[in-house]
Amino acid sequence: MSGWRVRLLGALAALGLLTVLGRLFQLQVLQGEALAQEASAKVRRIELIEAPRGRILDRRGRVLAEDRESWELWVDPARAARGLKDLRRAERLGRLLAECGFPGALDSLARLVQKGGEGERAWLTGLPQKAVYWLTCLQDEYPGLSVERRSARRYPYGSLACHVVGRMGRLGDRELKQLQAEGKDLGLQIARRGRAEALLDDELRGSALFADDDVGREGVELQAEERLRGRRGLRVVSVEVKSGRRREEAQIEPAVPGQDVQLTLDVDLQAVAERSLGSRRGAVVAMDPHTGALLALASRPGYDANTLAAQYGALQKDPAQPLLNRAVRGTYPPGSIFKLVTAASMLEDAHMDPAFSYACEGALLDQGTRYGCNRIHGACDLARALEVSCNVYFYQAAKRLGIVTLAAKARAFGFGAPTGLSLGGQELGGGVPAHGSILLSVGQGELTVTPLQAVRMAAVFANGGRLVRPLIFPQSPEAAPAPVCLGTPALEVIREGMKRAVLSGTASHAGLIHWRVMGKTGTAQVGLKPERLGGPPPHAWFVGYGPEEAPTLAVSVIVEHGGSGGDVATPIAAEVFRAFAELPPAPAEPVG
């Protein structure tokens, strides 16, 4: 090769090398800082720190509701769309999510991306640890997807006391409009005022809600919402523009957890009450007759609060009405348990002699109408009439009393109005008729009561004539009991009738006397036709208290269309009294 060709090739090689070196100098020295900033560009913003919701505890500190850590996959549709353009990468994400229990997630993500929208939103909840690990490792490959730690509400006992504990849910349309009218829609305020200004407003952050926040919707979750909710905190977060990865840089204000809320309920007694009802529709209420503290408030059927969101539509349509709290919203004719009120009115309002006897021949004919009894009882005084539940005796008493007087006595015992229980506004008051027939004396006709009202009535005879207000929170200010006009002589006679009912009368088949219980059964006809003439089976009732000498528990039981109160409701009450007698002493102070 000639010398000039060698020199030409050397010159070309040198020129190429100089070009490469010049470009490297430009990228690393002249533009290096700018390119590094572009690669690691970050956006700083203020974010909320969610406050853990307070726990709901029974009277011994056992947890009925709590927040547990949960992982969620959030998506920014605009940024996620760019990451899903790579078909192979998208299919890989779909396989990963399917293996972690989310089949069809990729299709769901595609629809979400197609709908578009600004900002991040929760997409998948309850991620298993495997999904959390892989998605965190692969976050750079899938911009627009981020794994977030959240709190999820959990109910360790499932369906136990579900109607009392209540449920969580989103705000309704009416509530959302009210929130907006009060300037407390946090999302709307951020849009109007800017993120930083809105979130740095202490008052707004403490009371405002987002439209998709979960709040208490029923029961204790609703009643104690403000105490349970807590207060959100604030932090500064940096977000990498390219990857979407977020990192907390500073905490401005820590979140304040919600307060724990303790109830008067006893988990063990509640479980016995619900188990005793079994698959039957009905309710059991157990209450301290002196303070009104509710130890059990059972309603069946129920639901598992952990899966309620997925089943809510079906539960609403279920003819068994599992969402209905029968203990406080179920209204029923009381049947013969109301004879205790009639007896009190006889003695106090009409000053009738309890030793006076009426002859029962199986029915009473009054103004052309035949009013039946369950059998022929012969001569009955008041105690005997309560023992055997003689209708004819109380029909005769009602003729002397008058319906207006008897209805007034019913209202004095708390019927016809809510008891005042603080439980998320669930309670109904039943109805006391202003007019009617002598059927009112035996708890029939247009009279309706709730199981909660029934136990409150029973407590009057246990505590010496005071109408207490039921309570579910031990720290609740106790309302002064309303005195019921019921003197000692009247109390003694009625108590004797209740004792004899348990010893040898309609409530004598379940061994209640073992726990020194005083009680009264009821078999309440439903509708105009009795069962023997084609009507539905009657409701089975029992009310009572014990022990006789120093009462500590009052109980009411109803089984819808259960039949005889003595055969069906009384054995359930016996289970509750047995379980109560076996409970360890309650703690003197609230347990947290």
Secondary structure, 3 states (H helix, E strand, C coil): CCHHHHHHHHHHHHHHHHHHHHHHHHHHHHCHHHHHHHHCCEEEEEEEECCCCCCEECCCCCEEEEEEEEEEEEECHHHHHHHCCCHHHHHHHHHHHHHCCCCCHHHHHHHHHHHCCCCCEEEEECCCHHHHHHHHHCHHHCCCEEEEEEEEEECCCCCCCHHHHCEEEECCHHHHHHHHHCCCEHHHHHHHHCHHHHHCCHHHHHHCECCCCEEEEEHHHHHCHHHHHCECEEEEEEEECCCCCEEEEEEEECCECCCCEECCCCHHHHHHHHHHHCCCCEEEEEECCCCCEEEEEEEECCCCHHHHHHHHHHHHHCCCCCCCCHHHHCCECCHHHHHHHHHHHHHHCCCCCCCCCEEECCEEEECCEEEECCCCCEEECHHHHHHHCCHHHHHHHHHHHCHHHHHHHHHHCCCCCCCCCCCCCCCCCCECCCCCCHHHHHCCCCCEECHHHHHHHHHHHHHCCEECCCECCCCCCCCCCEECCCCHHHHHHHHHHHHHHHHCCCCCCCCHHHHCCEEEEEEECCCCCCHHHCCCCCEEEEEEEECCCCCCEEEEEEECCCCCHHHHHHHHHHHHHHHHHHCCCCCCCCCC
